Amino acid sequence: MSGALAERVFVEKIGKVGFIDLHVHERRAFGIEDVANIPLFTPDLIELMYELIPVQQQDEVATAVTLTAYKPSNA
């Protein structure tokens, strides 16, 4: 699953469709340089991010979360 959701909202949505035993394995910060490699972010948007986001926050503009969960066969 991909998209931009708060982690709390993401976990709630996974639970609502029947997954249990959620375990977060890793959280990885993404900076502007990282998101610049994603086609969704145009060069103009990247430039705007550099202009608007304070320098001290540019290394952590998003977080990737790697997790596992189990969906029982009766769910």
PDB file of N, CA, C and O in Angstrom:
ATOM      1  N   MET A   1       0.849  -1.164   0.000  1.00  0.00           N
ATOM      2  CA  MET A   1       0.000   0.000   0.000  1.00  0.00           C
ATOM      3  C   MET A   1       0.897   1.230   0.000  1.00  0.00           C
ATOM      4  O   MET A   1       1.935   1.245   0.662  1.00  0.00           O
ATOM      5  N   SER A   2       0.514   2.224  -0.715  1.00  0.00           N
ATOM      6  CA  SER A   2       1.290   3.451  -0.707  1.00  0.00           C
ATOM      7  C   SER A   2       0.343   4.635  -0.639  1.00  0.00           C
ATOM      8  O   SER A   2      -0.857   4.513  -0.883  1.00  0.00           O
ATOM      9  N   GLY A   3       0.902   5.760  -0.307  1.00  0.00           N
ATOM     10  CA  GLY A   3       0.108   6.976  -0.208  1.00  0.00           C
ATOM     11  C   GLY A   3       0.604   7.810   0.942  1.00  0.00           C
ATOM     12  O   GLY A   3       1.550   7.441   1.637  1.00  0.00           O
ATOM     13  N   ALA A   4      -0.032   8.918   1.133  1.00  0.00           N
ATOM     14  CA  ALA A   4       0.375   9.822   2.196  1.00  0.00           C
ATOM     15  C   ALA A   4      -0.691   9.816   3.283  1.00  0.00           C
ATOM     16  O   ALA A   4      -1.727  10.470   3.162  1.00  0.00           O
ATOM     17  N   LEU A   5      -0.422   9.073   4.335  1.00  0.00           N
ATOM     18  CA  LEU A   5      -1.324   9.008   5.480  1.00  0.00           C
ATOM     19  C   LEU A   5      -0.511   9.153   6.757  1.00  0.00           C
ATOM     20  O   LEU A   5       0.663   8.785   6.798  1.00  0.00           O
ATOM     21  N   ALA A   6      -1.128   9.681   7.781  1.00  0.00           N
ATOM     22  CA  ALA A   6      -0.499   9.649   9.092  1.00  0.00           C
ATOM     23  C   ALA A   6      -0.412   8.180   9.513  1.00  0.00           C
ATOM     24  O   ALA A   6      -1.307   7.388   9.216  1.00  0.00           O
ATOM     25  N   GLU A   7       0.662   7.827  10.200  1.00  0.00           N
ATOM     26  CA  GLU A   7       0.842   6.422  10.592  1.00  0.00           C
ATOM     27  C   GLU A   7      -0.343   5.915  11.400  1.00  0.00           C
ATOM     28  O   GLU A   7      -0.775   4.780  11.202  1.00  0.00           O
ATOM     29  N   ARG A   8      -0.874   6.722  12.300  1.00  0.00           N
ATOM     30  CA  ARG A   8      -2.017   6.321  13.120  1.00  0.00           C
ATOM     31  C   ARG A   8      -3.213   5.976  12.240  1.00  0.00           C
ATOM     32  O   ARG A   8      -3.884   4.972  12.477  1.00  0.00           O
ATOM     33  N   VAL A   9      -3.486   6.792  11.236  1.00  0.00           N
ATOM     34  CA  VAL A   9      -4.610   6.570  10.318  1.00  0.00           C
ATOM     35  C   VAL A   9      -4.369   5.303   9.497  1.00  0.00           C
ATOM     36  O   VAL A   9      -5.289   4.512   9.288  1.00  0.00           O
ATOM     37  N   PHE A  10      -3.148   5.113   9.039  1.00  0.00           N
ATOM     38  CA  PHE A  10      -2.789   3.928   8.265  1.00  0.00           C
ATOM     39  C   PHE A  10      -3.045   2.658   9.079  1.00  0.00           C
ATOM     40  O   PHE A  10      -3.634   1.702   8.575  1.00  0.00           O
ATOM     41  N   VAL A  11      -2.604   2.652  10.331  1.00  0.00           N
ATOM     42  CA  VAL A  11      -2.795   1.488  11.205  1.00  0.00           C
ATOM     43  C   VAL A  11      -4.283   1.243  11.445  1.00  0.00           C
ATOM     44  O   VAL A  11      -4.730   0.096  11.438  1.00  0.00           O
ATOM     45  N   GLU A  12      -5.044   2.301  11.655  1.00  0.00           N
ATOM     46  CA  GLU A  12      -6.492   2.147  11.844  1.00  0.00           C
ATOM     47  C   GLU A  12      -7.149   1.517  10.615  1.00  0.00           C
ATOM     48  O   GLU A  12      -7.992   0.629  10.746  1.00  0.00           O
ATOM     49  N   LYS A  13      -6.768   1.969   9.437  1.00  0.00           N
ATOM     50  CA  LYS A  13      -7.353   1.433   8.204  1.00  0.00           C
ATOM     51  C   LYS A  13      -7.012  -0.043   8.017  1.00  0.00           C
ATOM     52  O   LYS A  13      -7.859  -0.824   7.581  1.00  0.00           O
ATOM     53  N   ILE A  14      -5.795  -0.427   8.338  1.00  0.00           N
ATOM     54  CA  ILE A  14      -5.394  -1.831   8.233  1.00  0.00           C
ATOM     55  C   ILE A  14      -6.230  -2.680   9.191  1.00  0.00           C
ATOM     56  O   ILE A  14      -6.685  -3.767   8.835  1.00  0.00           O
ATOM     57  N   GLY A  15      -6.426  -2.178  10.399  1.00  0.00           N
ATOM     58  CA  GLY A  15      -7.243  -2.899  11.373  1.00  0.00           C
ATOM     59  C   GLY A  15      -8.689  -3.040  10.938  1.00  0.00           C
ATOM     60  O   GLY A  15      -9.308  -4.076  11.181  1.00  0.00           O
ATOM     61  N   LYS A  16      -9.240  -2.013  10.296  1.00  0.00           N
ATOM     62  CA  LYS A  16     -10.644  -2.039   9.867  1.00  0.00           C
ATOM     63  C   LYS A  16     -10.915  -3.083   8.787  1.00  0.00           C
ATOM     64  O   LYS A  16     -12.053  -3.526   8.635  1.00  0.00           O
ATOM     65  N   VAL A  17      -9.894  -3.480   8.039  1.00  0.00           N
ATOM     66  CA  VAL A  17     -10.110  -4.498   7.007  1.00  0.00           C
ATOM     67  C   VAL A  17      -9.717  -5.890   7.489  1.00  0.00           C
ATOM     68  O   VAL A  17      -9.612  -6.816   6.685  1.00  0.00           O
ATOM     69  N   GLY A  18      -9.497  -6.045   8.804  1.00  0.00           N
ATOM     70  CA  GLY A  18      -9.332  -7.370   9.378  1.00  0.00           C
ATOM     71  C   GLY A  18      -7.913  -7.820   9.693  1.00  0.00           C
ATOM     72  O   GLY A  18      -7.723  -8.953  10.134  1.00  0.00           O
ATOM     73  N   PHE A  19      -6.918  -6.980   9.485  1.00  0.00           N
ATOM     74  CA  PHE A  19      -5.547  -7.380   9.817  1.00  0.00           C
ATOM     75  C   PHE A  19      -5.304  -7.233  11.317  1.00  0.00           C
ATOM     76  O   PHE A  19      -5.810  -6.309  11.956  1.00  0.00           O
ATOM     77  N   ILE A  20      -4.528  -8.153  11.860  1.00  0.00           N
ATOM     78  CA  ILE A  20      -4.189  -8.140  13.286  1.00  0.00           C
ATOM     79  C   ILE A  20      -2.675  -8.320  13.443  1.00  0.00           C
ATOM     80  O   ILE A  20      -1.950  -8.522  12.469  1.00  0.00           O
ATOM     81  N   ASP A  21      -2.233  -8.241  14.667  1.00  0.00           N
ATOM     82  CA  ASP A  21      -0.817  -8.445  14.995  1.00  0.00           C
ATOM     83  C   ASP A  21       0.105  -7.564  14.154  1.00  0.00           C
ATOM     84  O   ASP A  21       1.107  -8.024  13.607  1.00  0.00           O
ATOM     85  N   LEU A  22      -0.255  -6.316  14.069  1.00  0.00           N
ATOM     86  CA  LEU A  22       0.546  -5.363  13.309  1.00  0.00           C
ATOM     87  C   LEU A  22       1.890  -5.149  14.016  1.00  0.00           C
ATOM     88  O   LEU A  22       1.945  -4.942  15.229  1.00  0.00           O
ATOM     89  N   HIS A  23       2.952  -5.203  13.243  1.00  0.00           N
ATOM     90  CA  HIS A  23       4.289  -4.967  13.788  1.00  0.00           C
ATOM     91  C   HIS A  23       5.061  -4.040  12.844  1.00  0.00           C
ATOM     92  O   HIS A  23       5.265  -4.357  11.672  1.00  0.00           O
ATOM     93  N   VAL A  24       5.480  -2.898  13.371  1.00  0.00           N
ATOM     94  CA  VAL A  24       6.285  -1.968  12.585  1.00  0.00           C
ATOM     95  C   VAL A  24       7.741  -2.423  12.674  1.00  0.00           C
ATOM     96  O   VAL A  24       8.304  -2.522  13.764  1.00  0.00           O
ATOM     97  N   HIS A  25       8.339  -2.697  11.524  1.00  0.00           N
ATOM     98  CA  HIS A  25       9.725  -3.153  11.476  1.00  0.00           C
ATOM     99  C   HIS A  25      10.705  -2.005  11.320  1.00  0.00           C
ATOM    100  O   HIS A  25      11.814  -2.048  11.854  1.00  0.00           O
ATOM    101  N   GLU A  26      10.299  -0.991  10.597  1.00  0.00           N
ATOM    102  CA  GLU A  26      11.236   0.084  10.302  1.00  0.00           C
ATOM    103  C   GLU A  26      10.483   1.367   9.987  1.00  0.00           C
ATOM    104  O   GLU A  26       9.415   1.353   9.374  1.00  0.00           O
ATOM    105  N   ARG A  27      11.054   2.447  10.414  1.00  0.00           N
ATOM    106  CA  ARG A  27      10.610   3.781  10.003  1.00  0.00           C
ATOM    107  C   ARG A  27      11.830   4.444   9.382  1.00  0.00           C
ATOM    108  O   ARG A  27      12.901   4.470   9.989  1.00  0.00           O
ATOM    109  N   ARG A  28      11.676   4.978   8.177  1.00  0.00           N
ATOM    110  CA  ARG A  28      12.800   5.603   7.480  1.00  0.00           C
ATOM    111  C   ARG A  28      12.404   7.000   7.037  1.00  0.00           C
ATOM    112  O   ARG A  28      11.427   7.188   6.312  1.00  0.00           O
ATOM    113  N   ALA A  29      13.178   7.970   7.483  1.00  0.00           N
ATOM    114  CA  ALA A  29      12.913   9.352   7.097  1.00  0.00           C
ATOM    115  C   ALA A  29      13.310   9.573   5.642  1.00  0.00           C
ATOM    116  O   ALA A  29      14.313   9.041   5.166  1.00  0.00           O
ATOM    117  N   PHE A  30      12.510  10.359   4.954  1.00  0.00           N
ATOM    118  CA  PHE A  30      12.792  10.753   3.580  1.00  0.00           C
ATOM    119  C   PHE A  30      12.994  12.260   3.569  1.00  0.00           C
ATOM    120  O   PHE A  30      12.196  13.012   4.127  1.00  0.00           O
ATOM    121  N   GLY A  31      14.065  12.685   2.930  1.00  0.00           N
ATOM    122  CA  GLY A  31      14.314  14.103   2.749  1.00  0.00           C
ATOM    123  C   GLY A  31      13.876  14.546   1.373  1.00  0.00           C
ATOM    124  O   GLY A  31      13.405  13.746   0.565  1.00  0.00           O
ATOM    125  N   ILE A  32      14.037  15.826   1.118  1.00  0.00           N
ATOM    126  CA  ILE A  32      13.655  16.361  -0.190  1.00  0.00           C
ATOM    127  C   ILE A  32      14.438  15.674  -1.304  1.00  0.00           C
ATOM    128  O   ILE A  32      13.878  15.383  -2.361  1.00  0.00           O
ATOM    129  N   GLU A  33      15.721  15.412  -1.082  1.00  0.00           N
ATOM    130  CA  GLU A  33      16.515  14.726  -2.115  1.00  0.00           C
ATOM    131  C   GLU A  33      15.946  13.349  -2.437  1.00  0.00           C
ATOM    132  O   GLU A  33      15.960  12.921  -3.591  1.00  0.00           O
ATOM    133  N   ASP A  34      15.444  12.655  -1.415  1.00  0.00           N
ATOM    134  CA  ASP A  34      14.848  11.326  -1.636  1.00  0.00           C
ATOM    135  C   ASP A  34      13.556  11.424  -2.443  1.00  0.00           C
ATOM    136  O   ASP A  34      13.363  10.678  -3.403  1.00  0.00           O
ATOM    137  N   VAL A  35      12.672  12.341  -2.055  1.00  0.00           N
ATOM    138  CA  VAL A  35      11.392  12.426  -2.765  1.00  0.00           C
ATOM    139  C   VAL A  35      11.562  12.981  -4.174  1.00  0.00           C
ATOM    140  O   VAL A  35      10.691  12.789  -5.022  1.00  0.00           O
ATOM    141  N   ALA A  36      12.669  13.664  -4.431  1.00  0.00           N
ATOM    142  CA  ALA A  36      12.929  14.166  -5.786  1.00  0.00           C
ATOM    143  C   ALA A  36      13.080  13.024  -6.789  1.00  0.00           C
ATOM    144  O   ALA A  36      12.939  13.240  -7.993  1.00  0.00           O
ATOM    145  N   ASN A  37      13.366  11.817  -6.311  1.00  0.00           N
ATOM    146  CA  ASN A  37      13.510  10.646  -7.185  1.00  0.00           C
ATOM    147  C   ASN A  37      12.175   9.984  -7.518  1.00  0.00           C
ATOM    148  O   ASN A  37      12.131   9.034  -8.299  1.00  0.00           O
ATOM    149  N   ILE A  38      11.104  10.474  -6.937  1.00  0.00           N
ATOM    150  CA  ILE A  38       9.776   9.914  -7.166  1.00  0.00           C
ATOM    151  C   ILE A  38       9.089  10.766  -8.248  1.00  0.00           C
ATOM    152  O   ILE A  38       8.969  11.979  -8.077  1.00  0.00           O
ATOM    153  N   PRO A  39       8.643  10.164  -9.342  1.00  0.00           N
ATOM    154  CA  PRO A  39       8.072  10.938 -10.459  1.00  0.00           C
ATOM    155  C   PRO A  39       6.903  11.844 -10.083  1.00  0.00           C
ATOM    156  O   PRO A  39       6.651  12.835 -10.769  1.00  0.00           O
ATOM    157  N   LEU A  40       6.200  11.529  -9.027  1.00  0.00           N
ATOM    158  CA  LEU A  40       5.074  12.352  -8.581  1.00  0.00           C
ATOM    159  C   LEU A  40       5.514  13.789  -8.260  1.00  0.00           C
ATOM    160  O   LEU A  40       4.735  14.730  -8.411  1.00  0.00           O
ATOM    161  N   PHE A  41       6.754  13.946  -7.820  1.00  0.00           N
ATOM    162  CA  PHE A  41       7.274  15.248  -7.411  1.00  0.00           C
ATOM    163  C   PHE A  41       7.998  15.901  -8.581  1.00  0.00           C
ATOM    164  O   PHE A  41       9.089  15.474  -8.959  1.00  0.00           O
ATOM    165  N   THR A  42       7.397  16.924  -9.148  1.00  0.00           N
ATOM    166  CA  THR A  42       7.972  17.622 -10.303  1.00  0.00           C
ATOM    167  C   THR A  42       9.155  18.491  -9.847  1.00  0.00           C
ATOM    168  O   THR A  42       9.258  18.832  -8.669  1.00  0.00           O
ATOM    169  N   PRO A  43      10.037  18.843 -10.775  1.00  0.00           N
ATOM    170  CA  PRO A  43      11.143  19.739 -10.420  1.00  0.00           C
ATOM    171  C   PRO A  43      10.662  21.056  -9.801  1.00  0.00           C
ATOM    172  O   PRO A  43      11.293  21.578  -8.881  1.00  0.00           O
ATOM    173  N   ASP A  44       9.547  21.591 -10.303  1.00  0.00           N
ATOM    174  CA  ASP A  44       9.002  22.825  -9.725  1.00  0.00           C
ATOM    175  C   ASP A  44       8.568  22.622  -8.271  1.00  0.00           C
ATOM    176  O   ASP A  44       8.778  23.491  -7.425  1.00  0.00           O
ATOM    177  N   LEU A  45       7.965  21.474  -7.995  1.00  0.00           N
ATOM    178  CA  LEU A  45       7.533  21.193  -6.630  1.00  0.00           C
ATOM    179  C   LEU A  45       8.738  21.008  -5.712  1.00  0.00           C
ATOM    180  O   LEU A  45       8.734  21.482  -4.576  1.00  0.00           O
ATOM    181  N   ILE A  46       9.753  20.329  -6.195  1.00  0.00           N
ATOM    182  CA  ILE A  46      10.971  20.136  -5.397  1.00  0.00           C
ATOM    183  C   ILE A  46      11.599  21.494  -5.082  1.00  0.00           C
ATOM    184  O   ILE A  46      12.019  21.745  -3.952  1.00  0.00           O
ATOM    185  N   GLU A  47      11.660  22.353  -6.073  1.00  0.00           N
ATOM    186  CA  GLU A  47      12.216  23.698  -5.863  1.00  0.00           C
ATOM    187  C   GLU A  47      11.404  24.456  -4.810  1.00  0.00           C
ATOM    188  O   GLU A  47      11.967  25.124  -3.942  1.00  0.00           O
ATOM    189  N   LEU A  48      10.086  24.344  -4.895  1.00  0.00           N
ATOM    190  CA  LEU A  48       9.212  25.003  -3.924  1.00  0.00           C
ATOM    191  C   LEU A  48       9.437  24.437  -2.513  1.00  0.00           C
ATOM    192  O   LEU A  48       9.452  25.183  -1.534  1.00  0.00           O
ATOM    193  N   MET A  49       9.611  23.123  -2.421  1.00  0.00           N
ATOM    194  CA  MET A  49       9.876  22.504  -1.115  1.00  0.00           C
ATOM    195  C   MET A  49      11.156  23.070  -0.509  1.00  0.00           C
ATOM    196  O   MET A  49      11.194  23.389   0.679  1.00  0.00           O
ATOM    197  N   TYR A  50      12.201  23.194  -1.321  1.00  0.00           N
ATOM    198  CA  TYR A  50      13.453  23.763  -0.826  1.00  0.00           C
ATOM    199  C   TYR A  50      13.256  25.207  -0.347  1.00  0.00           C
ATOM    200  O   TYR A  50      13.880  25.629   0.627  1.00  0.00           O
ATOM    201  N   GLU A  51      12.400  25.954  -1.024  1.00  0.00           N
ATOM    202  CA  GLU A  51      12.159  27.349  -0.648  1.00  0.00           C
ATOM    203  C   GLU A  51      11.335  27.470   0.635  1.00  0.00           C
ATOM    204  O   GLU A  51      11.602  28.334   1.469  1.00  0.00           O
ATOM    205  N   LEU A  52      10.329  26.598   0.790  1.00  0.00           N
ATOM    206  CA  LEU A  52       9.368  26.754   1.878  1.00  0.00           C
ATOM    207  C   LEU A  52       9.687  25.967   3.140  1.00  0.00           C
ATOM    208  O   LEU A  52       9.293  26.370   4.234  1.00  0.00           O
ATOM    209  N   ILE A  53      10.388  24.863   3.006  1.00  0.00           N
ATOM    210  CA  ILE A  53      10.675  24.027   4.175  1.00  0.00           C
ATOM    211  C   ILE A  53      11.994  24.483   4.788  1.00  0.00           C
ATOM    212  O   ILE A  53      13.006  24.570   4.091  1.00  0.00           O
ATOM    213  N   PRO A  54      11.988  24.775   6.082  1.00  0.00           N
ATOM    214  CA  PRO A  54      13.226  25.218   6.730  1.00  0.00           C
ATOM    215  C   PRO A  54      14.352  24.198   6.539  1.00  0.00           C
ATOM    216  O   PRO A  54      14.117  22.990   6.533  1.00  0.00           O
ATOM    217  N   VAL A  55      15.563  24.702   6.385  1.00  0.00           N
ATOM    218  CA  VAL A  55      16.733  23.851   6.113  1.00  0.00           C
ATOM    219  C   VAL A  55      16.848  22.715   7.129  1.00  0.00           C
ATOM    220  O   VAL A  55      17.159  21.586   6.750  1.00  0.00           O
ATOM    221  N   GLN A  56      16.607  22.987   8.394  1.00  0.00           N
ATOM    222  CA  GLN A  56      16.758  21.965   9.432  1.00  0.00           C
ATOM    223  C   GLN A  56      15.702  20.861   9.334  1.00  0.00           C
ATOM    224  O   GLN A  56      15.821  19.844  10.017  1.00  0.00           O
ATOM    225  N   GLN A  57      14.676  21.037   8.502  1.00  0.00           N
ATOM    226  CA  GLN A  57      13.634  20.014   8.336  1.00  0.00           C
ATOM    227  C   GLN A  57      13.682  19.330   6.975  1.00  0.00           C
ATOM    228  O   GLN A  57      12.890  18.424   6.716  1.00  0.00           O
ATOM    229  N   GLN A  58      14.587  19.743   6.109  1.00  0.00           N
ATOM    230  CA  GLN A  58      14.603  19.224   4.744  1.00  0.00           C
ATOM    231  C   GLN A  58      15.055  17.769   4.636  1.00  0.00           C
ATOM    232  O   GLN A  58      14.826  17.130   3.609  1.00  0.00           O
ATOM    233  N   ASP A  59      15.684  17.245   5.665  1.00  0.00           N
ATOM    234  CA  ASP A  59      16.092  15.830   5.637  1.00  0.00           C
ATOM    235  C   ASP A  59      14.988  14.898   6.128  1.00  0.00           C
ATOM    236  O   ASP A  59      15.135  13.678   6.055  1.00  0.00           O
ATOM    237  N   GLU A  60      13.885  15.455   6.625  1.00  0.00           N
ATOM    238  CA  GLU A  60      12.792  14.632   7.146  1.00  0.00           C
ATOM    239  C   GLU A  60      11.447  15.227   6.769  1.00  0.00           C
ATOM    240  O   GLU A  60      10.745  15.771   7.621  1.00  0.00           O
ATOM    241  N   VAL A  61      11.084  15.128   5.500  1.00  0.00           N
ATOM    242  CA  VAL A  61       9.797  15.653   5.047  1.00  0.00           C
ATOM    243  C   VAL A  61       8.716  14.573   4.992  1.00  0.00           C
ATOM    244  O   VAL A  61       7.531  14.882   4.862  1.00  0.00           O
ATOM    245  N   ALA A  62       9.123  13.317   5.091  1.00  0.00           N
ATOM    246  CA  ALA A  62       8.178  12.200   5.070  1.00  0.00           C
ATOM    247  C   ALA A  62       8.838  11.008   5.762  1.00  0.00           C
ATOM    248  O   ALA A  62      10.050  10.985   5.977  1.00  0.00           O
ATOM    249  N   THR A  63       8.019  10.030   6.099  1.00  0.00           N
ATOM    250  CA  THR A  63       8.527   8.804   6.719  1.00  0.00           C
ATOM    251  C   THR A  63       7.926   7.599   6.014  1.00  0.00           C
ATOM    252  O   THR A  63       6.713   7.514   5.824  1.00  0.00           O
ATOM    253  N   ALA A  64       8.793   6.667   5.628  1.00  0.00           N
ATOM    254  CA  ALA A  64       8.328   5.387   5.077  1.00  0.00           C
ATOM    255  C   ALA A  64       8.248   4.399   6.231  1.00  0.00           C
ATOM    256  O   ALA A  64       9.166   4.310   7.047  1.00  0.00           O
ATOM    257  N   VAL A  65       7.162   3.666   6.295  1.00  0.00           N
ATOM    258  CA  VAL A  65       6.956   2.693   7.365  1.00  0.00           C
ATOM    259  C   VAL A  65       6.870   1.305   6.747  1.00  0.00           C
ATOM    260  O   VAL A  65       6.069   1.066   5.844  1.00  0.00           O
ATOM    261  N   THR A  66       7.707   0.389   7.243  1.00  0.00           N
ATOM    262  CA  THR A  66       7.669  -1.007   6.806  1.00  0.00           C
ATOM    263  C   THR A  66       7.047  -1.815   7.932  1.00  0.00           C
ATOM    264  O   THR A  66       7.510  -1.771   9.071  1.00  0.00           O
ATOM    265  N   LEU A  67       5.990  -2.554   7.604  1.00  0.00           N
ATOM    266  CA  LEU A  67       5.306  -3.306   8.650  1.00  0.00           C
ATOM    267  C   LEU A  67       4.792  -4.633   8.126  1.00  0.00           C
ATOM    268  O   LEU A  67       4.710  -4.863   6.920  1.00  0.00           O
ATOM    269  N   THR A  68       4.451  -5.488   9.057  1.00  0.00           N
ATOM    270  CA  THR A  68       3.767  -6.737   8.722  1.00  0.00           C
ATOM    271  C   THR A  68       2.505  -6.823   9.564  1.00  0.00           C
ATOM    272  O   THR A  68       2.415  -6.238  10.643  1.00  0.00           O
ATOM    273  N   ALA A  69       1.541  -7.557   9.054  1.00  0.00           N
ATOM    274  CA  ALA A  69       0.304  -7.804   9.777  1.00  0.00           C
ATOM    275  C   ALA A  69      -0.238  -9.139   9.294  1.00  0.00           C
ATOM    276  O   ALA A  69       0.154  -9.629   8.235  1.00  0.00           O
ATOM    277  N   TYR A  70      -1.113  -9.708  10.049  1.00  0.00           N
ATOM    278  CA  TYR A  70      -1.677 -11.021   9.749  1.00  0.00           C
ATOM    279  C   TYR A  70      -3.180 -10.852   9.559  1.00  0.00           C
ATOM    280  O   TYR A  70      -3.831 -10.144  10.326  1.00  0.00           O
ATOM    281  N   LYS A  71      -3.725 -11.499   8.541  1.00  0.00           N
ATOM    282  CA  LYS A  71      -5.165 -11.481   8.335  1.00  0.00           C
ATOM    283  C   LYS A  71      -5.690 -12.904   8.503  1.00  0.00           C
ATOM    284  O   LYS A  71      -5.436 -13.765   7.661  1.00  0.00           O
ATOM    285  N   PRO A  72      -6.409 -13.147   9.572  1.00  0.00           N
ATOM    286  CA  PRO A  72      -6.944 -14.498   9.810  1.00  0.00           C
ATOM    287  C   PRO A  72      -7.818 -14.949   8.651  1.00  0.00           C
ATOM    288  O   PRO A  72      -8.453 -14.124   7.993  1.00  0.00           O
ATOM    289  N   SER A  73      -7.854 -16.224   8.403  1.00  0.00           N
ATOM    290  CA  SER A  73      -8.632 -16.749   7.277  1.00  0.00           C
ATOM    291  C   SER A  73     -10.129 -16.521   7.443  1.00  0.00           C
ATOM    292  O   SER A  73     -10.865 -16.531   6.456  1.00  0.00           O
ATOM    293  N   ASN A  74     -10.594 -16.313   8.678  1.00  0.00           N
ATOM    294  CA  ASN A  74     -12.032 -16.066   8.912  1.00  0.00           C
ATOM    295  C   ASN A  74     -12.387 -14.591   8.872  1.00  0.00           C
ATOM    296  O   ASN A  74     -13.537 -14.231   9.128  1.00  0.00           O
ATOM    297  N   ALA A  75     -11.416 -13.715   8.553  1.00  0.00           N
ATOM    298  CA  ALA A  75     -11.690 -12.268   8.535  1.00  0.00           C
ATOM    299  C   ALA A  75     -12.177 -11.835   7.176  1.00  0.00           C
ATOM    300  O   ALA A  75     -12.459 -10.655   6.968  1.00  0.00           O
TER     301      ALA A  75
END
